[in-house]
Amino acid sequence: MGEPEILILSIAFVLDLVLGDPRWMPHLIVGYGNLIAFGEAQLNQGTHRLVKGGLLVLLLVPGVYFTSKIGLHFLDQLNDIAYLTISIALLFFCLANRTLIKEGVAVFHALIQEGLEAGRKRLSWIVGRETHRLDGQQIKKAVFETMSENLSDGVIAPLFYFALLGVPGAMAYKMINTLDSMIGYKNDQYLLFGRVAAKLDDAANYIPARLTALLMLIVTGKIKGLGFVRREGKKHSSPNAGYPEAALAYIVSCRLGGPNYYHGKRVEKPFIGVDTRLIEDKEIRRVVHINLTVSILFVFIIALIFFLIESS
């Protein structure tokens, strides 16, 4: 590790901030989704669905890691420019900060400029819960929850695995995360088939989620909130999602979480935070700033680690 990794990291991160996910560009995660959908169609039937779901995970996650590792090694031996270009492109596809911020702001904009129905519709593009019952405050809270949780899933976690295992590590993480988002549901169709994917996603996000919460507190000068984050974060049904949400709830002094409807059923979820004040329209700018500064700080930390390793 050293200069090439710093270059790959820096350019991929800047490209994500500038481009996001252009609709015209074929996307790595779409390819992941197609692979998962094909495997699910072949295997999620009959008996032994837990084993079959585990087999799909075992095929796709190590498959992505070793295929990309071997391919990049070959490119590195063949041509430096080709290696750097493909590495940058692959890491770029693993990041989603620009898209996350853009969609969160778009929900607020729709709610403010076009009204409640427009806000509900735009929110439905980025969350799994039903949105047609939500009021304005619930929509804003849902955006805050999504932006904090996906700061971990979409930025910090792939960068964390890039720091540990290079581009193949980031790509393997995104396969884990995509598997969970597609088959990691607790319903009749996926309860057994998606269990291994869901558990692996929980394990993969354990450190990044808590690291995200810590970084959020650091960049806002709210490090005294660690106890609050530990206490409130563990309330969430997910072993990980509650920690970034708790950090944001502490930073902006609001209450997130609470019951929501999924597929027509009311799901009781605990509240995270205690301040029931109303969230103002302008506060989306603060959340965007937090996401950006956390991301930039973590990129700087990784680059510094690479530099120190190279210098030693």
N, C-alpha and C positions, 0 to 999 in steps of 0.2 A: 504494500500500500504506500501511497505517497502522492506525488504530483499528478499522475493520471487520474487517480480517484478524486482528488480535490477539483480538478478540471471537470470531470464528469458530473460530480455533485453540483458544482456552481452553475454550470450551463443548463443542466436539466431543471434545476430549481428556478432559474430565471425564465426559462422557456415556459414552465408551467404558469408562472405569475403573469407572463405576457399573453400566452396563447390559450391557456386553459385546455378544454377538450374541443377543438374545432370539429364541427359536424361533418365537414368534408373529408376528414382524415380517418382512415381505417384505424381502429383502436384495439390495443392488446386485450383489454378487458372484455370487449365484445367477443373476441376469439375465445377467451376463457369461458365466457358464458355459453358459447356454442358447444364447446367440448363438454361442459357440465350437463347441458341439456340433452346432448346425445347419450352420454353415459347414463343419465337418470332415466331416459326413455327405455334403454335396454335393460337396466338392472332393477329399477324400483317397481317390482311386481312379484307376485308369488310369495314364497316363504324366504326366510333367512335375510330379511331386508337389512338388518343391522350389519351383518357380515358383508352384504353387497355394497352398502353405503361406505363401509370402511375400505373395501377394495377399491372403490372409485377414488377415494381420498388418497389411498396408497399409490395408485397409478398416476394421478394428476400432480400431486404436490412434489414428490421426488422427481417425477418425470420432467416437470418444468425446471426444477433446480438443475438437474444434471444435464439436460439438453442445452439449456442456456449456458451453463458453465463450460461444457465441451465446445459449443459453438463459438463462444467468446474467446476461449483459449486458442482455437484454430485461427480466428481472425487476428488475434494479438500476434501470432507467429507469422501471419501472412502480410498484414499491412497495419501500421499504427493508426493511420487516419480512419480506415474502415472500422477498426476496433473501437476507437473513441466515438465515432459517429453513431454506430449501432448501440454502444453502451449508453450514450447520452439519450438516444431515442427511447430505449427500453426503460431507463429510470424515469424519464419524463412521463411515460405512460403510467408509471406506478404512483404518480403524485396527483393530487386533486384539490389543491388549495384554491386556485383561481375559480374553479367551478363551484366549490363549496361556498366561497364568499359571494360569488355572482348570484347563485340561486337563493341564498339567504337574503341578500339585499333585494332581489326581485320580488320575494314574497312581501316584504315590508312595503316596497313601492306599490305593488298591486293593491295591498290593503289600504294604503293611505290615499292613493290616487283614484282607484276604481271601486273601492268598497269591499264589504265583507265577503261576498260571493267570489269575487276575483281573488282575494287573499286565500280563501279556502281552496280554490281550484289550483292556484300556483303552489300552495303548500303540499297538495296531494302528489305533486311530482317528486317530492324529495323525502316523504315520510311514509311509513307503513300503516299508520293509524288512519281511521276514518276521519275526514275533515269536515263533513257537511254539518256536524253539530257544533263546531267550535266557534266561540266568540272571538273578538279581536285580541283580547289578552291571551287567550289560549293559543292562538295562532302565533303571536310573538314569542311566547314561551317555547312553543314547539320548534321555532326557528333557532332559539338560543340553545335548546337541548341538542338539536341536530348539528349545529355548528361546533359545539364543544365536543361532542362524541366523535364526529367525523374529523375533527382536527387530529384526534388520535389515530383513527383508522385510515384516514386519507393522506396524512402527512407524516406525523411523528413515527408511526409504526413502520411504514416502508423505509423511511430514512434510518431508523434504528437497525433494521435488518440489512440495509445497505452497508451501514457502518460495520456490522459484524461479519457479513458473508458476501459483500459486494453486490453487484447487480443481480446475480442469480438469487441471492437471499431476498432482495426486495421483490423479485418476481414470484418467488415461492410464497412469500407472505400474501401477495395480492391474490394468488390462487386460493389460499386458505380463506381469505376474507370474502372472495367471490363465492366460493363453495357455501360458506355460512349464509351469505345473503340470498342464495338461491334455494338451498335445501335444508338450512338449519332451523326449520320451524317446528314448533311443538303442536302439530296437528296430525290428523289421521294419516295423511299422505306422507309426511316426512318425519314423524316422531322417531321411528326406528332407523329409517334410511339416512336421515341427516344427523343422527346423534354424534357420530364420530367427527363429522365436519364441525358441528357446533362446539364440541369439547375441545377440539384442536384450535379453533378460533379463540376460545376463552383462554387457552394456555398461551397462544401466540401474542395476545393483547395484554396479558397480565402486567408486564413491565411497562410497555409503551403507554398504557392508559394512566398509570400512576405517575410516570415521567411527565406526561402531558399536563396533568394537574399541577405538578410541582413547578414546571416551567411557567404555567399561567400565573401562579402566585408570585414567582420571581419577577416576571416582566412588569407586573402591576404593583410591586412593592407590598404585597399582601401575604408575605411568608408566614405571618402569625396565624393564618387560616389553616395551617396543616391539620390541627386537631379537628377543626370543623369538617374538613374534607374527609378525614379518616372516619369520623362518626357518621356523616351524612352519606358518603359514597357507598358504604356497605349496605345501605337501605335498598338500593336498586336490585331488581331481580337478576340483572346481569352482574357477574363478578367484576366487570371492568367499566362499563358505561357510566356508572354513577360517579366515578371519581372526577373526570373532567366536568361533568355537570355540576357536581358539588363545588368545584373550584370556581366555576362561573357564577353560581348562585351566591357564593361568598363575596366575590369580587364586585358584583353589581348590586348586591343586597336585594335579592329577589327570591321567590319560591318557585321551583320548577317541579316537574313530575306530576303525580296525581293520576286518577283513573282516566282511561281512554277506551275507545271502542275499536276493536279489531275484528274484521269479518263479521260484523253484526253482533259481537259479544262484548259486553263491558268487562274490561280487565282492570282489576284493582291494583294500582301501583302507588307506592308511598310517595309523599311529597319530599322533596329535597330542598332544604332551606326553610327558613321560618318567616321571612319578611314578605307579607302579602301585598305590598304596595303595587301600584299600577306601573307597568313598563311604558316608558315614553317612546315615541317614534324615533327620536334622535339617537336612542341608545344602540341602535344597530351599528352605528359608526364606531362606538367603543368596542363592540364585540369583534368587528372586522379588524380593528387595530390590534386587539389581543391576539387574534389568529395570526396576523402577519408578523408581529414581533416575536411570538413564540416560535414560529417557523424559522425566521431569520436567525434567532439566537441558536436554535438547535443545529442549523446548517453550519453556523460559525463554530460551534463546539466540535462537531464532527470533523470539519476541516482542520481545526487546531490539533485534534488528536492525530489525524493523518500526518500532519506536518511534524509533530513531535516524534511520532514513530519513525518517520523517514529520516529525521535528524539524529536520532539516537544511534 
